[in-house]
Amino acid sequence: MEQRTEQDVSPYRIFSRAEWATLREDTPMTLEPAEVTRLRSMHDRLDMSEVEEIYLPLSRLLSFYVAATQTLYGAQQEFLGTQDPKLPYIIGVGGSVAAGKSTTARVLQALLTRWPNVPKVDLITTDGFLFPNAVLDREGLMEKKGFPESYDLPGLLRFLSDIKAGQRPVRAPVYSHLIYDVIPNQWIEIDRPDILIVEGLNVLQAGRLPKDGKAVPFVSDFFDFSVYLDADEEVLLSWYVARFLALRGTSFADPKSYFHRYARLSDEEAVATATSIWNRINLVNLHENILPTRPRADLILRKSENHRVEEVALRRL
């Protein structure tokens, strides 16, 4: 019998960085170096070569996927004889704390907005759907912040359902990383975008099916495409610690910061504190809730220690 390789039986096609870069073809670079710098998170690495070799090919792929979805939607409209408005194409971006989700989401938004047909591209993070700290304190969940149970899942599902139903506008709550809490009575309005990017830790979470057999939607049920940012655990820890050290001189230094008490820690104390938080909270969340969702992604971006994407896995259709 002919021996089959792991690549043959995998649900993904695996590309090296160099192989993936060739798939850009003639997709134009629409970002300036200064824009790329602004899009980059503090601890992340993002330069023009990363955009050219990783994100431009992804932008090209998404242009095909969005066009195909619109064609399929048109076919259904013709079949039904309806004239419903075009619905947003929703992209989910998930992965561990410190993996670079925010940078990826912002770069995708910037690139997609610059497509020739100038689509409206909105971006939200699921942080806004965390329960307020007062609720988490009352329920004993502050040490579980970022775990699935710390989110207002019904509220997030209503938001996504309204988006997919073409409601306008739809409001999402706003989260402040400075005060580490949802801001009361502040909202971002999403008004029927062409594309919506949803970024968060557990966006690919499936959860447990109910015993009574009733249908329960998951956040990922509303996604048309999903991306998972992947890296080794020890690499993620090093990025988290580096970010924590850097934040002492920036947001932690603000007296209004929830983490202001960490601003004057020595390097040794800061490393110990960050490592403890990582092992006690973020690593547990990664093992129990985030990493198991990786096989559900349509695209996996595998990063090396220097933050460069070195391997891309694309789910076969």
C-alpha positions as CSV (number, residue, x, y, z in Angstrom):
1,M,0.0,0.0,0.0
2,E,1.1,3.5,-0.7
3,Q,2.3,5.2,2.5
4,R,0.4,8.4,3.4
5,T,2.1,11.2,5.1
6,E,0.7,13.2,8.1
7,Q,0.1,16.1,5.7
8,D,-2.1,13.8,3.5
9,V,-4.4,12.9,6.3
10,S,-4.5,16.2,8.2
11,P,-7.5,18.4,7.8
12,Y,-5.0,21.2,7.2
13,R,-2.6,22.1,4.5
14,I,0.6,23.2,6.1
15,F,2.8,26.0,4.6
16,S,6.2,27.2,5.6
17,R,6.6,30.9,5.8
18,A,8.3,31.0,2.4
19,E,5.6,28.9,0.8
20,W,2.8,31.0,2.2
21,A,4.5,34.3,1.2
22,T,4.4,33.3,-2.5
23,L,0.5,33.2,-2.3
24,R,0.4,37.0,-2.0
25,E,0.9,37.2,-5.8
26,D,0.0,40.7,-6.9
27,T,-1.9,41.8,-3.8
28,P,-0.7,45.4,-3.3
29,M,0.9,46.7,-0.1
30,T,-1.5,49.3,1.2
31,L,0.0,50.1,4.5
32,E,2.9,52.6,5.2
33,P,5.7,51.7,7.7
34,A,4.3,54.3,10.2
35,E,0.9,52.6,10.1
36,V,2.4,49.2,10.7
37,T,4.2,50.6,13.8
38,R,1.0,52.0,15.2
39,L,-0.9,48.8,14.7
40,R,1.7,46.8,16.6
41,S,1.0,45.9,20.3
42,M,3.7,46.9,22.8
43,H,5.4,43.5,23.1
44,D,4.7,42.2,19.6
45,R,6.9,42.1,16.6
46,L,5.3,43.5,13.4
47,D,7.2,45.0,10.5
48,M,6.6,45.4,6.7
49,S,8.0,41.9,5.9
50,E,5.5,40.3,8.3
51,V,2.7,42.1,6.6
52,E,4.0,41.3,3.1
53,E,4.7,37.6,3.7
54,I,1.9,36.7,6.1
55,Y,-1.0,39.1,6.1
56,L,-1.2,40.1,2.5
57,P,-1.6,36.5,1.4
58,L,-4.3,36.1,4.1
59,S,-6.0,39.3,2.8
60,R,-6.0,37.8,-0.7
61,L,-7.5,34.5,0.6
62,L,-10.2,36.4,2.5
63,S,-11.1,38.4,-0.6
64,F,-11.9,35.1,-2.3
65,Y,-13.8,33.7,0.7
66,V,-15.9,36.9,1.1
67,A,-16.7,37.0,-2.6
68,A,-17.7,33.3,-2.6
69,T,-19.9,33.9,0.4
70,Q,-21.6,36.9,-1.3
71,T,-22.2,34.8,-4.4
72,L,-23.7,32.0,-2.3
73,Y,-25.9,34.5,-0.5
74,G,-27.1,35.9,-3.8
75,A,-28.0,32.4,-5.0
76,Q,-30.0,31.8,-1.9
77,Q,-31.8,35.2,-2.4
78,E,-32.6,34.2,-6.0
79,F,-33.9,30.9,-4.8
80,L,-36.1,32.4,-2.1
81,G,-37.1,35.4,-4.1
82,T,-36.1,37.8,-1.3
83,Q,-34.3,41.1,-1.2
84,D,-32.8,41.0,2.3
85,P,-29.7,43.2,2.9
86,K,-26.3,41.7,2.7
87,L,-25.1,40.3,6.0
88,P,-21.7,41.0,7.6
89,Y,-18.9,38.5,7.0
90,I,-17.6,37.7,10.5
91,I,-13.9,36.7,11.2
92,G,-12.9,35.4,14.6
93,V,-9.4,35.8,16.0
94,G,-8.5,33.6,19.0
95,G,-5.5,32.3,21.0
96,S,-3.7,32.6,24.3
97,V,-3.0,35.7,26.3
98,A,0.1,37.4,24.9
99,A,-0.1,35.5,21.5
100,G,-0.6,38.7,19.5
101,K,-4.4,38.5,18.8
102,S,-4.9,42.3,19.0
103,T,-2.1,43.0,16.6
104,T,-3.4,40.4,14.1
105,A,-7.0,41.8,14.4
106,R,-5.9,45.4,13.8
107,V,-3.7,44.5,10.9
108,L,-6.5,42.5,9.2
109,Q,-8.9,45.4,9.8
110,A,-6.5,47.9,8.2
111,L,-5.8,45.7,5.2
112,L,-9.4,44.7,4.6
113,T,-10.6,48.3,4.8
114,R,-8.2,49.1,1.9
115,W,-9.7,46.6,-0.5
116,P,-10.6,48.2,-3.9
117,N,-14.3,48.2,-3.1
118,V,-13.6,49.9,0.2
119,P,-15.6,47.8,2.6
120,K,-16.6,48.9,6.0
121,V,-14.7,46.8,8.5
122,D,-15.4,46.9,12.2
123,L,-13.5,45.3,15.1
124,I,-14.6,44.4,18.6
125,T,-13.0,42.4,21.4
126,T,-14.9,40.1,23.6
127,D,-13.4,41.8,26.7
128,G,-16.4,44.1,26.7
129,F,-18.6,41.1,27.4
130,L,-16.7,40.2,30.6
131,F,-18.9,40.5,33.7
132,P,-18.1,43.6,35.6
133,N,-15.5,43.2,38.4
134,A,-18.3,43.6,41.0
135,V,-20.1,40.6,39.7
136,L,-16.9,38.6,39.4
137,D,-16.0,39.4,43.0
138,R,-19.4,38.4,44.2
139,E,-19.3,35.1,42.3
140,G,-15.7,34.4,43.3
141,L,-14.5,34.5,39.7
142,M,-11.8,37.2,39.8
143,E,-9.2,34.5,39.6
144,K,-11.1,33.1,36.6
145,K,-11.2,36.3,34.7
146,G,-10.8,35.4,31.0
147,F,-12.2,31.9,31.5
148,P,-15.5,31.1,29.7
149,E,-17.6,31.4,32.9
150,S,-16.4,35.0,33.4
151,Y,-18.2,36.3,30.2
152,D,-21.8,37.3,29.7
153,L,-22.2,34.7,27.1
154,P,-26.0,35.3,26.5
155,G,-25.2,39.0,25.9
156,L,-22.4,38.2,23.5
157,L,-24.6,35.7,21.6
158,R,-27.4,38.2,21.4
159,F,-25.0,40.7,20.0
160,L,-23.7,38.3,17.3
161,S,-27.2,37.1,16.5
162,D,-28.4,40.7,16.0
163,I,-25.3,41.4,13.7
164,K,-26.1,38.3,11.6
165,A,-29.8,39.3,11.5
166,G,-28.9,42.6,9.9
167,Q,-30.0,44.7,12.9
168,R,-28.7,48.3,13.0
169,P,-27.1,49.6,15.0
170,V,-26.0,46.9,17.5
171,R,-24.3,48.0,20.7
172,A,-21.3,46.3,22.4
173,P,-20.1,47.2,25.9
174,V,-16.6,48.8,26.2
175,Y,-13.8,47.4,28.3
176,S,-10.9,49.4,29.8
177,H,-7.5,47.7,30.3
178,L,-6.5,50.6,32.5
179,I,-9.1,50.1,35.1
180,Y,-9.4,46.3,34.3
181,D,-13.1,46.5,34.1
182,V,-16.1,47.1,31.9
183,I,-16.9,50.9,31.6
184,P,-20.5,51.5,32.8
185,N,-22.9,53.0,30.3
186,Q,-20.3,53.1,27.5
187,W,-21.0,51.4,24.2
188,I,-19.5,50.9,20.8
189,E,-22.1,50.9,18.0
190,I,-21.7,48.5,15.1
191,D,-23.9,49.6,12.2
192,R,-24.1,46.8,9.6
193,P,-20.4,46.5,8.5
194,D,-19.4,44.5,5.5
195,I,-16.9,42.6,7.7
196,L,-16.7,42.3,11.5
197,I,-13.6,41.0,13.2
198,V,-14.2,39.5,16.7
199,E,-11.1,39.0,18.8
200,G,-10.9,37.2,22.1
201,L,-9.4,34.4,24.2
202,N,-12.3,31.9,24.0
203,V,-14.0,32.9,20.7
204,L,-13.6,29.3,19.4
205,Q,-15.0,27.7,22.5
206,A,-17.6,25.1,21.9
207,G,-18.7,24.2,25.4
208,R,-20.7,21.1,26.4
209,L,-23.9,20.0,24.7
210,P,-27.0,20.0,26.9
211,K,-28.5,16.6,27.9
212,D,-32.0,17.6,26.8
213,G,-30.8,17.9,23.2
214,K,-31.9,21.6,22.8
215,A,-29.8,23.6,20.4
216,V,-27.2,25.9,22.0
217,P,-25.4,28.3,19.8
218,F,-21.7,29.0,20.3
219,V,-19.9,32.2,19.5
220,S,-18.0,30.4,16.7
221,D,-21.3,29.4,15.0
222,F,-21.5,33.0,13.8
223,F,-18.1,33.1,12.3
224,D,-17.5,32.8,8.5
225,F,-13.7,32.4,9.1
226,S,-11.5,32.0,12.1
227,V,-7.8,32.5,12.9
228,Y,-5.9,31.0,15.9
229,L,-2.6,32.5,17.0
230,D,-0.3,29.7,18.2
231,A,3.1,29.4,20.0
232,D,4.9,27.2,22.5
233,E,3.9,27.6,26.1
234,E,7.4,28.7,27.3
235,V,7.4,31.3,24.5
236,L,4.0,32.6,25.5
237,L,5.3,32.9,29.1
238,S,8.3,34.9,28.0
239,W,6.2,37.3,26.0
240,Y,3.8,37.7,28.9
241,V,6.6,38.4,31.3
242,A,8.3,40.9,28.9
243,R,5.0,42.7,28.5
244,F,4.4,42.9,32.2
245,L,7.9,44.3,32.7
246,A,7.3,47.0,30.1
247,L,3.9,47.9,31.5
248,R,5.5,49.0,34.8
249,G,6.7,52.2,33.0
250,T,3.5,52.8,31.0
251,S,-0.1,52.0,32.0
252,F,0.8,50.5,35.4
253,A,2.4,53.9,36.3
254,D,-1.0,55.6,36.0
255,P,-2.5,56.0,39.5
256,K,-5.9,55.0,38.0
257,S,-4.6,51.7,36.8
258,Y,-5.9,48.6,38.4
259,F,-2.3,47.3,38.4
260,H,-0.7,50.5,39.8
261,R,0.6,48.5,42.8
262,Y,3.0,46.7,40.4
263,A,4.5,49.8,39.0
264,R,7.4,50.0,41.5
265,L,8.3,46.3,41.5
266,S,12.0,45.5,40.8
267,D,12.8,43.4,37.8
268,E,13.2,40.3,39.9
269,E,9.9,41.0,41.8
270,A,8.1,41.7,38.5
271,V,9.3,38.5,36.9
272,A,8.2,36.5,39.9
273,T,4.8,38.2,40.0
274,A,4.1,37.8,36.3
275,T,5.2,34.2,36.3
276,S,2.9,33.5,39.3
277,I,-0.1,35.1,37.5
278,W,0.7,33.2,34.3
279,N,0.9,29.8,36.0
280,R,-2.0,30.4,38.3
281,I,-4.5,31.8,35.8
282,N,-3.4,32.1,32.1
283,L,-1.7,28.8,31.8
284,V,-4.7,27.0,33.3
285,N,-7.0,28.8,31.0
286,L,-4.8,27.9,28.0
287,H,-4.8,24.2,28.9
288,E,-8.5,23.9,29.9
289,N,-10.2,26.2,27.5
290,I,-8.1,27.9,24.8
291,L,-5.7,25.3,23.4
292,P,-8.5,22.7,22.9
293,T,-10.2,25.1,20.5
294,R,-7.2,25.3,18.1
295,P,-8.4,22.4,15.9
296,R,-11.6,24.4,15.3
297,A,-9.9,27.3,13.5
298,D,-9.9,27.7,9.7
299,L,-6.3,29.1,9.9
300,I,-3.5,28.6,12.4
301,L,-0.6,31.1,12.5
302,R,2.3,29.4,14.3
303,K,4.8,31.8,15.8
304,S,8.4,31.4,16.8
305,E,10.1,33.1,19.8
306,N,10.9,36.2,17.8
307,H,7.1,36.8,17.1
308,R,7.5,35.9,13.4
309,V,4.9,33.5,11.9
310,E,7.0,30.6,10.7
311,E,4.2,28.2,9.7
312,V,0.6,28.5,8.4
313,A,-2.0,25.8,8.6
314,L,-5.1,26.3,6.4
315,R,-8.1,24.1,6.8
316,R,-9.1,22.1,3.7
317,L,-12.5,22.7,2.3
